[in-house]
Amino acid sequence: MKSEQLQPKFGGMGKDTLWQIDDSIITGDLQAVQDSPTHVSIIPRVTMALERDEAPLAKTQKYWEKVD
């Protein structure tokens, strides 16, 4: 990551919160796509209406961990 993206505790200047999730949780209608060397986006596996996409994503909420 660029230093402006990293939190100060990791030697950077970033202010954004970092989150992580075990990739085994991303299943079914969701997929993880690495869109840069340091970032992964969670997206629908197929094109679908927003309402249908929100439900599987919401089910992952309790598994996300804030990186301190």
PEGI-V209647 format. One record per helix or strand. SS is the DSSP state (helix for helix, strand for strand). FROM is the first residue (numbers start at 1). TO is the last residue. If there is no record, write none. Layout:
# PEGI-V209647
ss->SS from->FROM to->TO
ss->SS from->FROM to->TO
This chain:
# PEGI-V209647
ss->strand from->7 to->7
ss->helix from->8 to->10
ss->strand from->14 to->14
ss->strand from->18 to->20
ss->helix from->23 to->25
ss->strand from->30 to->36
ss->strand from->39 to->44
ss->helix from->50 to->59
ss->helix from->61 to->63
ss->strand from->65 to->67
